[in-house]
Amino acid sequence: MGLSEAVKSVFSKYATFQGRASRSEYWYFYLFNILLEIGLLIVGFILGAILGDSAGAFAGMGFAYVLLCIYGLIILIPNISVFVRRMHDIGRSGWWYWIAFVPIVGAIVLLVFLLTGSDRGDNQYGPEPL
């Protein structure tokens, strides 16, 4: 699955928490989010420098922050849903999401889970996504 296919797949399943998401779907969507956030930062800094006065860069940071907050709200549900479907792909419950709030250890455990390959064949959450 490529970048555009992953983005289309995640947005077509905007709030779908059933089923499975392949490793490539999750990580390509993650890459898309990072690239878009960098783009929003650049646009914010440029607009702030153009429209601002002597503190143009600082005005740009404020504008970029607003853009990132709006984008974050838009993308919140798809991020959670693709995460839950990724956990389903390795045979785990979506409730593993909450381990992210455990400092350090939670992030390490989730990273290992997210990097783990898919369960082969069908599992209790559905057929193999590939």
N, CA, C and O atoms as CSV, one atom per row, in Angstrom:
chain,resi,resn,atom,element,x,y,z
A,1,MET,N,N,0.853,-1.173,0.000
A,1,MET,CA,C,0.000,0.000,0.000
A,1,MET,C,C,0.895,1.232,0.000
A,1,MET,O,O,1.834,1.326,0.791
A,2,GLY,N,N,0.605,2.171,-0.884
A,2,GLY,CA,C,1.377,3.395,-0.979
A,2,GLY,C,C,0.785,4.509,-0.132
A,2,GLY,O,O,-0.221,4.325,0.552
A,3,LEU,N,N,1.428,5.663,-0.192
A,3,LEU,CA,C,1.022,6.809,0.606
A,3,LEU,C,C,-0.395,7.259,0.269
A,3,LEU,O,O,-1.220,7.421,1.168
A,4,SER,N,N,-0.684,7.461,-1.000
A,4,SER,CA,C,-2.022,7.945,-1.371
A,4,SER,C,C,-3.100,6.913,-1.060
A,4,SER,O,O,-4.195,7.274,-0.630
A,5,GLU,N,N,-2.799,5.629,-1.272
A,5,GLU,CA,C,-3.770,4.580,-0.953
A,5,GLU,C,C,-4.055,4.531,0.542
A,5,GLU,O,O,-5.200,4.350,0.956
A,6,ALA,N,N,-3.017,4.691,1.345
A,6,ALA,CA,C,-3.193,4.655,2.799
A,6,ALA,C,C,-4.043,5.824,3.277
A,6,ALA,O,O,-4.927,5.648,4.115
A,7,VAL,N,N,-3.783,7.007,2.753
A,7,VAL,CA,C,-4.554,8.184,3.151
A,7,VAL,C,C,-6.012,8.028,2.736
A,7,VAL,O,O,-6.915,8.327,3.517
A,8,LYS,N,N,-6.248,7.564,1.514
A,8,LYS,CA,C,-7.624,7.334,1.060
A,8,LYS,C,C,-8.319,6.292,1.919
A,8,LYS,O,O,-9.489,6.445,2.271
A,9,SER,N,N,-7.593,5.231,2.256
A,9,SER,CA,C,-8.179,4.163,3.058
A,9,SER,C,C,-8.569,4.660,4.448
A,9,SER,O,O,-9.660,4.365,4.936
A,10,VAL,N,N,-7.672,5.416,5.082
A,10,VAL,CA,C,-7.965,5.904,6.435
A,10,VAL,C,C,-9.123,6.888,6.415
A,10,VAL,O,O,-10.006,6.811,7.270
A,11,PHE,N,N,-9.141,7.811,5.462
A,11,PHE,CA,C,-10.233,8.774,5.423
A,11,PHE,C,C,-11.545,8.154,4.983
A,11,PHE,O,O,-12.608,8.656,5.345
A,12,SER,N,N,-11.500,7.071,4.208
A,12,SER,CA,C,-12.752,6.401,3.845
A,12,SER,C,C,-13.326,5.620,5.027
A,12,SER,O,O,-14.523,5.336,5.073
A,13,LYS,N,N,-12.464,5.278,5.976
A,13,LYS,CA,C,-12.903,4.606,7.211
A,13,LYS,C,C,-12.735,5.571,8.385
A,13,LYS,O,O,-12.215,5.191,9.434
A,14,TYR,N,N,-13.169,6.802,8.207
A,14,TYR,CA,C,-12.920,7.916,9.114
A,14,TYR,C,C,-13.100,7.551,10.589
A,14,TYR,O,O,-12.220,7.833,11.403
A,15,ALA,N,N,-14.195,6.944,10.934
A,15,ALA,CA,C,-14.474,6.598,12.322
A,15,ALA,C,C,-14.829,5.120,12.457
A,15,ALA,O,O,-15.686,4.756,13.263
A,16,THR,N,N,-14.177,4.277,11.676
A,16,THR,CA,C,-14.428,2.843,11.730
A,16,THR,C,C,-13.405,2.195,12.657
A,16,THR,O,O,-12.203,2.227,12.396
A,17,PHE,N,N,-13.894,1.617,13.725
A,17,PHE,CA,C,-13.008,1.009,14.713
A,17,PHE,C,C,-13.004,-0.516,14.615
A,17,PHE,O,O,-12.336,-1.182,15.406
A,18,GLN,N,N,-13.739,-1.072,13.659
A,18,GLN,CA,C,-13.719,-2.504,13.428
A,18,GLN,C,C,-12.835,-2.803,12.241
A,18,GLN,O,O,-12.606,-1.952,11.381
A,19,GLY,N,N,-12.346,-4.020,12.208
A,19,GLY,CA,C,-11.503,-4.429,11.094
A,19,GLY,C,C,-10.031,-4.277,11.433
A,19,GLY,O,O,-9.647,-4.106,12.590
A,20,ARG,N,N,-9.224,-4.345,10.389
A,20,ARG,CA,C,-7.779,-4.343,10.568
A,20,ARG,C,C,-7.131,-3.339,9.626
A,20,ARG,O,O,-7.647,-3.066,8.543
A,21,ALA,N,N,-5.998,-2.793,10.049
A,21,ALA,CA,C,-5.200,-1.890,9.218
A,21,ALA,C,C,-3.783,-2.443,9.158
A,21,ALA,O,O,-3.186,-2.754,10.189
A,22,SER,N,N,-3.257,-2.561,7.970
A,22,SER,CA,C,-1.910,-3.110,7.813
A,22,SER,C,C,-0.863,-2.146,8.364
A,22,SER,O,O,-1.135,-0.968,8.597
A,23,ARG,N,N,0.318,-2.668,8.561
A,23,ARG,CA,C,1.429,-1.864,9.057
A,23,ARG,C,C,1.728,-0.719,8.099
A,23,ARG,O,O,1.967,0.409,8.531
A,24,SER,N,N,1.714,-1.005,6.801
A,24,SER,CA,C,2.006,0.052,5.827
A,24,SER,C,C,0.927,1.137,5.835
A,24,SER,O,O,1.238,2.321,5.700
A,25,GLU,N,N,-0.321,0.744,5.990
A,25,GLU,CA,C,-1.400,1.736,6.042
A,25,GLU,C,C,-1.195,2.678,7.217
A,25,GLU,O,O,-1.322,3.893,7.072
A,26,TYR,N,N,-0.880,2.124,8.378
A,26,TYR,CA,C,-0.676,2.953,9.568
A,26,TYR,C,C,0.505,3.900,9.386
A,26,TYR,O,O,0.377,5.101,9.625
A,27,TRP,N,N,1.652,3.373,8.966
A,27,TRP,CA,C,2.865,4.191,8.905
A,27,TRP,C,C,2.839,5.186,7.755
A,27,TRP,O,O,3.393,6.278,7.889
A,28,TYR,N,N,2.218,4.851,6.631
A,28,TYR,CA,C,2.086,5.837,5.561
A,28,TYR,C,C,1.163,6.975,5.986
A,28,TYR,O,O,1.407,8.130,5.640
A,29,PHE,N,N,0.113,6.663,6.729
A,29,PHE,CA,C,-0.765,7.715,7.233
A,29,PHE,C,C,-0.025,8.584,8.240
A,29,PHE,O,O,-0.213,9.800,8.270
A,30,TYR,N,N,0.800,7.975,9.050
A,30,TYR,CA,C,1.626,8.714,10.012
A,30,TYR,C,C,2.580,9.654,9.266
A,30,TYR,O,O,2.740,10.813,9.649
A,31,LEU,N,N,3.212,9.150,8.204
A,31,LEU,CA,C,4.101,9.976,7.386
A,31,LEU,C,C,3.336,11.139,6.757
A,31,LEU,O,O,3.831,12.266,6.745
A,32,PHE,N,N,2.147,10.883,6.240
A,32,PHE,CA,C,1.312,11.929,5.666
A,32,PHE,C,C,1.044,13.021,6.697
A,32,PHE,O,O,1.134,14.206,6.376
A,33,ASN,N,N,0.716,12.641,7.925
A,33,ASN,CA,C,0.451,13.624,8.977
A,33,ASN,C,C,1.678,14.476,9.271
A,33,ASN,O,O,1.567,15.693,9.419
A,34,ILE,N,N,2.837,13.853,9.358
A,34,ILE,CA,C,4.063,14.602,9.635
A,34,ILE,C,C,4.360,15.589,8.515
A,34,ILE,O,O,4.686,16.747,8.776
A,35,LEU,N,N,4.249,15.138,7.274
A,35,LEU,CA,C,4.523,16.021,6.139
A,35,LEU,C,C,3.541,17.187,6.091
A,35,LEU,O,O,3.934,18.321,5.816
A,36,LEU,N,N,2.274,16.913,6.355
A,36,LEU,CA,C,1.278,17.977,6.334
A,36,LEU,C,C,1.505,18.967,7.475
A,36,LEU,O,O,1.328,20.171,7.290
A,37,GLU,N,N,1.887,18.483,8.633
A,37,GLU,CA,C,2.162,19.376,9.760
A,37,GLU,C,C,3.374,20.259,9.483
A,37,GLU,O,O,3.366,21.439,9.835
A,38,ILE,N,N,4.404,19.716,8.863
A,38,ILE,CA,C,5.566,20.526,8.481
A,38,ILE,C,C,5.140,21.588,7.472
A,38,ILE,O,O,5.567,22.739,7.565
A,39,GLY,N,N,4.310,21.210,6.517
A,39,GLY,CA,C,3.798,22.164,5.539
A,39,GLY,C,C,2.995,23.278,6.193
A,39,GLY,O,O,3.134,24.443,5.820
A,40,LEU,N,N,2.156,22.933,7.165
A,40,LEU,CA,C,1.380,23.951,7.877
A,40,LEU,C,C,2.285,24.897,8.655
A,40,LEU,O,O,2.025,26.099,8.716
A,41,LEU,N,N,3.341,24.364,9.246
A,41,LEU,CA,C,4.299,25.219,9.952
A,41,LEU,C,C,4.966,26.199,9.001
A,41,LEU,O,O,5.096,27.383,9.312
A,42,ILE,N,N,5.384,25.711,7.853
A,42,ILE,CA,C,6.047,26.574,6.868
A,42,ILE,C,C,5.091,27.660,6.383
A,42,ILE,O,O,5.470,28.828,6.296
A,43,VAL,N,N,3.863,27.284,6.069
A,43,VAL,CA,C,2.867,28.265,5.623
A,43,VAL,C,C,2.623,29.311,6.721
A,43,VAL,O,O,2.533,30.504,6.435
A,44,GLY,N,N,2.520,28.865,7.958
A,44,GLY,CA,C,2.300,29.797,9.062
A,44,GLY,C,C,3.447,30.767,9.224
A,44,GLY,O,O,3.217,31.962,9.413
A,45,PHE,N,N,4.673,30.287,9.155
A,45,PHE,CA,C,5.829,31.166,9.292
A,45,PHE,C,C,5.912,32.162,8.138
A,45,PHE,O,O,6.213,33.337,8.350
A,46,ILE,N,N,5.647,31.697,6.927
A,46,ILE,CA,C,5.710,32.598,5.767
A,46,ILE,C,C,4.626,33.659,5.850
A,46,ILE,O,O,4.898,34.841,5.638
A,47,LEU,N,N,3.401,33.248,6.155
A,47,LEU,CA,C,2.322,34.230,6.267
A,47,LEU,C,C,2.577,35.205,7.406
A,47,LEU,O,O,2.279,36.393,7.285
A,48,GLY,N,N,3.115,34.720,8.489
A,48,GLY,CA,C,3.434,35.612,9.601
A,48,GLY,C,C,4.514,36.604,9.240
A,48,GLY,O,O,4.454,37.765,9.645
A,49,ALA,N,N,5.505,36.159,8.479
A,49,ALA,CA,C,6.583,37.060,8.061
A,49,ALA,C,C,6.069,38.091,7.063
A,49,ALA,O,O,6.509,39.240,7.082
A,50,ILE,N,N,5.139,37.694,6.188
A,50,ILE,CA,C,4.609,38.614,5.184
A,50,ILE,C,C,3.637,39.616,5.822
A,50,ILE,O,O,3.721,40.819,5.577
A,51,LEU,N,N,2.730,39.106,6.629
A,51,LEU,CA,C,1.672,39.948,7.178
A,51,LEU,C,C,2.057,40.647,8.481
A,51,LEU,O,O,1.449,41.647,8.864
A,52,GLY,N,N,3.073,40.108,9.154
A,52,GLY,CA,C,3.449,40.664,10.448
A,52,GLY,C,C,4.298,41.912,10.314
A,52,GLY,O,O,4.722,42.287,9.221
A,53,ASP,N,N,4.534,42.540,11.443
A,53,ASP,CA,C,5.400,43.708,11.461
A,53,ASP,C,C,6.820,43.275,11.812
A,53,ASP,O,O,7.319,42.306,11.239
A,54,SER,N,N,7.466,43.948,12.715
A,54,SER,CA,C,8.846,43.601,13.064
A,54,SER,C,C,8.934,42.234,13.742
A,54,SER,O,O,9.995,41.609,13.730
A,55,ALA,N,N,7.861,41.775,14.320
A,55,ALA,CA,C,7.835,40.465,14.975
A,55,ALA,C,C,7.176,39.443,14.057
A,55,ALA,O,O,6.363,38.641,14.518
A,56,GLY,N,N,7.505,39.454,12.782
A,56,GLY,CA,C,6.866,38.601,11.792
A,56,GLY,C,C,6.999,37.124,12.080
A,56,GLY,O,O,6.033,36.376,11.928
A,57,ALA,N,N,8.187,36.683,12.498
A,57,ALA,CA,C,8.383,35.257,12.774
A,57,ALA,C,C,7.524,34.818,13.950
A,57,ALA,O,O,6.972,33.718,13.945
A,58,PHE,N,N,7.412,35.683,14.967
A,58,PHE,CA,C,6.604,35.314,16.128
A,58,PHE,C,C,5.119,35.298,15.786
A,58,PHE,O,O,4.372,34.465,16.298
A,59,ALA,N,N,4.694,36.205,14.931
A,59,ALA,CA,C,3.306,36.176,14.464
A,59,ALA,C,C,3.063,34.918,13.653
A,59,ALA,O,O,1.984,34.329,13.720
A,60,GLY,N,N,4.065,34.506,12.885
A,60,GLY,CA,C,3.966,33.282,12.103
A,60,GLY,C,C,3.832,32.058,12.976
A,60,GLY,O,O,3.096,31.128,12.646
A,61,MET,N,N,4.552,32.055,14.107
A,61,MET,CA,C,4.442,30.919,15.027
A,61,MET,C,C,3.023,30.822,15.582
A,61,MET,O,O,2.487,29.724,15.731
A,62,GLY,N,N,2.419,31.957,15.885
A,62,GLY,CA,C,1.048,31.952,16.392
A,62,GLY,C,C,0.066,31.459,15.348
A,62,GLY,O,O,-0.832,30.671,15.647
A,63,PHE,N,N,0.243,31.929,14.116
A,63,PHE,CA,C,-0.634,31.498,13.028
A,63,PHE,C,C,-0.439,30.008,12.748
A,63,PHE,O,O,-1.411,29.285,12.528
A,64,ALA,N,N,0.810,29.549,12.756
A,64,ALA,CA,C,1.096,28.128,12.535
A,64,ALA,C,C,0.484,27.291,13.654
A,64,ALA,O,O,-0.034,26.203,13.401
A,65,TYR,N,N,0.539,27.786,14.884
A,65,TYR,CA,C,-0.039,27.066,16.014
A,65,TYR,C,C,-1.543,26.901,15.832
A,65,TYR,O,O,-2.088,25.829,16.095
A,66,VAL,N,N,-2.209,27.949,15.386
A,66,VAL,CA,C,-3.656,27.876,15.149
A,66,VAL,C,C,-3.959,26.848,14.056
A,66,VAL,O,O,-4.873,26.036,14.201
A,67,LEU,N,N,-3.187,26.884,12.958
A,67,LEU,CA,C,-3.384,25.910,11.885
A,67,LEU,C,C,-3.186,24.479,12.389
A,67,LEU,O,O,-3.965,23.587,12.052
A,68,LEU,N,N,-2.150,24.261,13.192
A,68,LEU,CA,C,-1.885,22.916,13.706
A,68,LEU,C,C,-2.975,22.453,14.669
A,68,LEU,O,O,-3.324,21.273,14.687
A,69,CYS,N,N,-3.510,23.363,15.463
A,69,CYS,CA,C,-4.606,22.993,16.372
A,69,CYS,C,C,-5.861,22.588,15.600
A,69,CYS,O,O,-6.516,21.602,15.941
A,70,ILE,N,N,-6.187,23.346,14.570
A,70,ILE,CA,C,-7.355,23.006,13.747
A,70,ILE,C,C,-7.144,21.663,13.070
A,70,ILE,O,O,-8.037,20.816,13.070
A,71,TYR,N,N,-5.965,21.465,12.494
A,71,TYR,CA,C,-5.664,20.186,11.838
A,71,TYR,C,C,-5.715,19.033,12.848
A,71,TYR,O,O,-6.226,17.954,12.546
A,72,GLY,N,N,-5.183,19.273,14.042
A,72,GLY,CA,C,-5.203,18.234,15.076
A,72,GLY,C,C,-6.611,17.799,15.445
A,72,GLY,O,O,-6.860,16.614,15.669
A,73,LEU,N,N,-7.523,18.744,15.509
A,73,LEU,CA,C,-8.918,18.398,15.806
A,73,LEU,C,C,-9.559,17.622,14.667
A,73,LEU,O,O,-10.339,16.697,14.898
A,74,ILE,N,N,-9.229,18.001,13.440
A,74,ILE,CA,C,-9.790,17.312,12.275
A,74,ILE,C,C,-9.303,15.872,12.208
A,74,ILE,O,O,-10.068,14.977,11.848
A,75,ILE,N,N,-8.055,15.640,12.546
A,75,ILE,CA,C,-7.417,14.344,12.343
A,75,ILE,C,C,-7.486,13.435,13.583
A,75,ILE,O,O,-7.031,12.292,13.528
A,76,LEU,N,N,-8.039,13.919,14.679
A,76,LEU,CA,C,-8.057,13.155,15.933
A,76,LEU,C,C,-8.758,11.799,15.787
A,76,LEU,O,O,-8.176,10.770,16.131
A,77,ILE,N,N,-9.972,11.784,15.291
A,77,ILE,CA,C,-10.733,10.534,15.169
A,77,ILE,C,C,-10.075,9.563,14.182
A,77,ILE,O,O,-9.944,8.383,14.506
A,78,PRO,N,N,-9.651,10.017,12.977
A,78,PRO,CA,C,-8.974,9.072,12.083
A,78,PRO,C,C,-7.694,8.493,12.675
A,78,PRO,O,O,-7.386,7.324,12.446
A,79,ASN,N,N,-6.943,9.291,13.433
A,79,ASN,CA,C,-5.734,8.769,14.074
A,79,ASN,C,C,-6.056,7.657,15.060
A,79,ASN,O,O,-5.396,6.618,15.074
A,80,ILE,N,N,-7.057,7.876,15.869
A,80,ILE,CA,C,-7.430,6.860,16.853
A,80,ILE,C,C,-7.979,5.619,16.151
A,80,ILE,O,O,-7.658,4.495,16.536
A,81,SER,N,N,-8.803,5.817,15.126
A,81,SER,CA,C,-9.402,4.655,14.460
A,81,SER,C,C,-8.348,3.813,13.736
A,81,SER,O,O,-8.413,2.584,13.788
A,82,VAL,N,N,-7.385,4.439,13.065
A,82,VAL,CA,C,-6.357,3.646,12.381
A,82,VAL,C,C,-5.450,2.956,13.403
A,82,VAL,O,O,-4.950,1.860,13.146
A,83,PHE,N,N,-5.236,3.588,14.556
A,83,PHE,CA,C,-4.466,2.931,15.618
A,83,PHE,C,C,-5.196,1.689,16.124
A,83,PHE,O,O,-4.594,0.626,16.270
A,84,VAL,N,N,-6.482,1.826,16.387
A,84,VAL,CA,C,-7.269,0.690,16.889
A,84,VAL,C,C,-7.270,-0.440,15.867
A,84,VAL,O,O,-7.099,-1.605,16.227
A,85,ARG,N,N,-7.463,-0.103,14.593
A,85,ARG,CA,C,-7.445,-1.143,13.560
A,85,ARG,C,C,-6.061,-1.765,13.419
A,85,ARG,O,O,-5.948,-2.945,13.085
A,86,ARG,N,N,-5.008,-0.991,13.666
A,86,ARG,CA,C,-3.647,-1.553,13.629
A,86,ARG,C,C,-3.455,-2.540,14.786
A,86,ARG,O,O,-2.839,-3.590,14.603
A,87,MET,N,N,-3.971,-2.216,15.960
A,87,MET,CA,C,-3.893,-3.148,17.089
A,87,MET,C,C,-4.678,-4.423,16.766
A,87,MET,O,O,-4.242,-5.522,17.106
A,88,HIS,N,N,-5.814,-4.279,16.123
A,88,HIS,CA,C,-6.593,-5.454,15.720
A,88,HIS,C,C,-5.796,-6.322,14.755
A,88,HIS,O,O,-5.924,-7.546,14.772
A,89,ASP,N,N,-4.979,-5.702,13.917
A,89,ASP,CA,C,-4.200,-6.441,12.929
A,89,ASP,C,C,-3.186,-7.373,13.574
A,89,ASP,O,O,-2.823,-8.396,12.994
A,90,ILE,N,N,-2.727,-7.025,14.768
A,90,ILE,CA,C,-1.767,-7.903,15.455
A,90,ILE,C,C,-2.449,-8.730,16.548
A,90,ILE,O,O,-1.783,-9.350,17.377
A,91,GLY,N,N,-3.783,-8.730,16.537
A,91,GLY,CA,C,-4.529,-9.575,17.465
A,91,GLY,C,C,-4.705,-8.971,18.847
A,91,GLY,O,O,-4.968,-9.702,19.802
A,92,ARG,N,N,-4.568,-7.679,18.980
A,92,ARG,CA,C,-4.717,-7.004,20.273
A,92,ARG,C,C,-5.960,-6.122,20.259
A,92,ARG,O,O,-6.443,-5.716,19.201
A,93,SER,N,N,-6.456,-5.841,21.433
A,93,SER,CA,C,-7.621,-4.984,21.574
A,93,SER,C,C,-7.230,-3.525,21.357
A,93,SER,O,O,-6.084,-3.140,21.587
A,94,GLY,N,N,-8.173,-2.733,20.921
A,94,GLY,CA,C,-7.945,-1.303,20.764
A,94,GLY,C,C,-7.762,-0.581,22.082
A,94,GLY,O,O,-7.294,0.557,22.115
A,95,TRP,N,N,-8.131,-1.241,23.168
A,95,TRP,CA,C,-7.967,-0.639,24.486
A,95,TRP,C,C,-6.493,-0.461,24.853
A,95,TRP,O,O,-6.190,0.228,25.827
A,96,TRP,N,N,-5.584,-1.054,24.111
A,96,TRP,CA,C,-4.155,-0.831,24.330
A,96,TRP,C,C,-3.783,0.632,24.098
A,96,TRP,O,O,-2.695,1.062,24.480
A,97,TYR,N,N,-4.663,1.383,23.486
A,97,TYR,CA,C,-4.439,2.812,23.267
A,97,TYR,C,C,-4.076,3.526,24.573
A,97,TYR,O,O,-3.245,4.435,24.583
A,98,TRP,N,N,-4.696,3.111,25.654
A,98,TRP,CA,C,-4.543,3.801,26.930
A,98,TRP,C,C,-3.178,3.599,27.573
A,98,TRP,O,O,-2.819,4.342,28.486
A,99,ILE,N,N,-2.411,2.614,27.121
A,99,ILE,CA,C,-1.080,2.428,27.687
A,99,ILE,C,C,-0.150,3.580,27.284
A,99,ILE,O,O,0.918,3.754,27.872
A,100,ALA,N,N,-0.549,4.343,26.309
A,100,ALA,CA,C,0.245,5.503,25.894
A,100,ALA,C,C,0.391,6.524,27.020
A,100,ALA,O,O,1.316,7.336,27.001
A,101,PHE,N,N,-0.500,6.492,27.987
A,101,PHE,CA,C,-0.447,7.439,29.088
A,101,PHE,C,C,0.483,6.997,30.215
A,101,PHE,O,O,0.649,7.717,31.200
A,102,VAL,N,N,1.081,5.834,30.079
A,102,VAL,CA,C,2.090,5.379,31.038
A,102,VAL,C,C,3.434,5.933,30.549
A,102,VAL,O,O,3.865,5.611,29.442
A,103,PRO,N,N,4.091,6.753,31.354
A,103,PRO,CA,C,5.329,7.388,30.882
A,103,PRO,C,C,6.390,6.371,30.455
A,103,PRO,O,O,6.572,5.347,31.113
A,104,ILE,N,N,7.056,6.643,29.405
A,104,ILE,CA,C,8.180,5.929,28.806
A,104,ILE,C,C,7.834,4.494,28.429
A,104,ILE,O,O,7.916,4.137,27.254
A,105,VAL,N,N,7.457,3.675,29.380
A,105,VAL,CA,C,7.173,2.266,29.116
A,105,VAL,C,C,6.021,2.116,28.131
A,105,VAL,O,O,6.074,1.271,27.236
A,106,GLY,N,N,4.986,2.927,28.289
A,106,GLY,CA,C,3.844,2.848,27.390
A,106,GLY,C,C,4.234,3.142,25.951
A,106,GLY,O,O,3.789,2.458,25.029
A,107,ALA,N,N,5.063,4.154,25.760
A,107,ALA,CA,C,5.497,4.500,24.405
A,107,ALA,C,C,6.335,3.381,23.796
A,107,ALA,O,O,6.204,3.088,22.607
A,108,ILE,N,N,7.182,2.762,24.586
A,108,ILE,CA,C,8.026,1.674,24.081
A,108,ILE,C,C,7.171,0.474,23.695
A,108,ILE,O,O,7.363,-0.110,22.628
A,109,VAL,N,N,6.240,0.110,24.548
A,109,VAL,CA,C,5.365,-1.032,24.275
A,109,VAL,C,C,4.554,-0.782,23.004
A,109,VAL,O,O,4.449,-1.664,22.152
A,110,LEU,N,N,3.983,0.416,22.874
A,110,LEU,CA,C,3.186,0.717,21.689
A,110,LEU,C,C,4.038,0.738,20.426
A,110,LEU,O,O,3.588,0.285,19.373
A,111,LEU,N,N,5.244,1.251,20.512
A,111,LEU,CA,C,6.121,1.253,19.346
A,111,LEU,C,C,6.422,-0.173,18.891
A,111,LEU,O,O,6.416,-0.460,17.695
A,112,VAL,N,N,6.682,-1.053,19.836
A,112,VAL,CA,C,6.926,-2.457,19.490
A,112,VAL,C,C,5.685,-3.062,18.832
A,112,VAL,O,O,5.794,-3.765,17.828
A,113,PHE,N,N,4.504,-2.788,19.398
A,113,PHE,CA,C,3.259,-3.300,18.815
A,113,PHE,C,C,3.049,-2.765,17.403
A,113,PHE,O,O,2.681,-3.514,16.498
A,114,LEU,N,N,3.284,-1.466,17.217
A,114,LEU,CA,C,3.041,-0.850,15.907
A,114,LEU,C,C,4.028,-1.329,14.852
A,114,LEU,O,O,3.720,-1.299,13.661
A,115,LEU,N,N,5.196,-1.766,15.267
A,115,LEU,CA,C,6.199,-2.276,14.327
A,115,LEU,C,C,6.066,-3.772,14.069
A,115,LEU,O,O,6.709,-4.307,13.166
A,116,THR,N,N,5.238,-4.445,14.853
A,116,THR,CA,C,5.038,-5.882,14.704
A,116,THR,C,C,4.285,-6.181,13.410
A,116,THR,O,O,3.378,-5.446,13.018
A,117,GLY,N,N,4.675,-7.266,12.760
A,117,GLY,CA,C,4.002,-7.682,11.537
A,117,GLY,C,C,2.580,-8.144,11.790
A,117,GLY,O,O,2.208,-8.450,12.923
A,118,SER,N,N,1.801,-8.191,10.743
A,118,SER,CA,C,0.399,-8.601,10.829
A,118,SER,C,C,0.264,-10.073,11.187
A,118,SER,O,O,1.141,-10.885,10.890
A,119,ASP,N,N,-0.866,-10.404,11.839
A,119,ASP,CA,C,-1.221,-11.810,12.011
A,119,ASP,C,C,-1.558,-12.372,10.642
A,119,ASP,O,O,-2.287,-11.746,9.873
A,120,ARG,N,N,-1.040,-13.533,10.338
A,120,ARG,CA,C,-1.326,-14.159,9.042
A,120,ARG,C,C,-2.731,-14.745,9.065
A,120,ARG,O,O,-3.155,-15.346,10.052
A,121,GLY,N,N,-3.431,-14.560,7.976
A,121,GLY,CA,C,-4.785,-15.098,7.872
A,121,GLY,C,C,-5.779,-14.289,8.688
A,121,GLY,O,O,-5.486,-13.182,9.140
A,122,ASP,N,N,-6.941,-14.859,8.863
A,122,ASP,CA,C,-7.998,-14.195,9.626
A,122,ASP,C,C,-7.696,-14.279,11.114
A,122,ASP,O,O,-7.079,-15.237,11.580
A,123,ASN,N,N,-8.135,-13.267,11.857
A,123,ASN,CA,C,-8.115,-13.357,13.306
A,123,ASN,C,C,-9.487,-12.926,13.806
A,123,ASN,O,O,-10.408,-12.756,13.006
A,124,GLN,N,N,-9.636,-12.747,15.107
A,124,GLN,CA,C,-10.956,-12.446,15.668
A,124,GLN,C,C,-11.492,-11.088,15.224
A,124,GLN,O,O,-12.678,-10.810,15.407
A,125,TYR,N,N,-10.648,-10.240,14.645
A,125,TYR,CA,C,-11.079,-8.900,14.221
A,125,TYR,C,C,-11.373,-8.803,12.743
A,125,TYR,O,O,-11.817,-7.755,12.274
A,126,GLY,N,N,-11.139,-9.860,11.998
A,126,GLY,CA,C,-11.476,-9.835,10.585
A,126,GLY,C,C,-10.414,-10.458,9.708
A,126,GLY,O,O,-9.429,-11.001,10.207
A,127,PRO,N,N,-10.610,-10.382,8.394
A,127,PRO,CA,C,-9.643,-10.970,7.466
A,127,PRO,C,C,-8.362,-10.121,7.372
A,127,PRO,O,O,-8.349,-8.942,7.725
A,128,GLU,N,N,-7.325,-10.740,6.900
A,128,GLU,CA,C,-6.047,-10.060,6.731
A,128,GLU,C,C,-6.214,-8.905,5.735
A,128,GLU,O,O,-6.790,-9.105,4.665
A,129,PRO,N,N,-5.723,-7.705,6.063
A,129,PRO,CA,C,-5.968,-6.541,5.198
A,129,PRO,C,C,-5.246,-6.592,3.866
A,129,PRO,O,O,-5.697,-5.957,2.913
A,130,LEU,N,N,-4.158,-7.311,3.761
A,130,LEU,CA,C,-3.437,-7.370,2.495
A,130,LEU,C,C,-4.001,-8.489,1.669
A,130,LEU,O,O,-3.541,-8.725,0.552
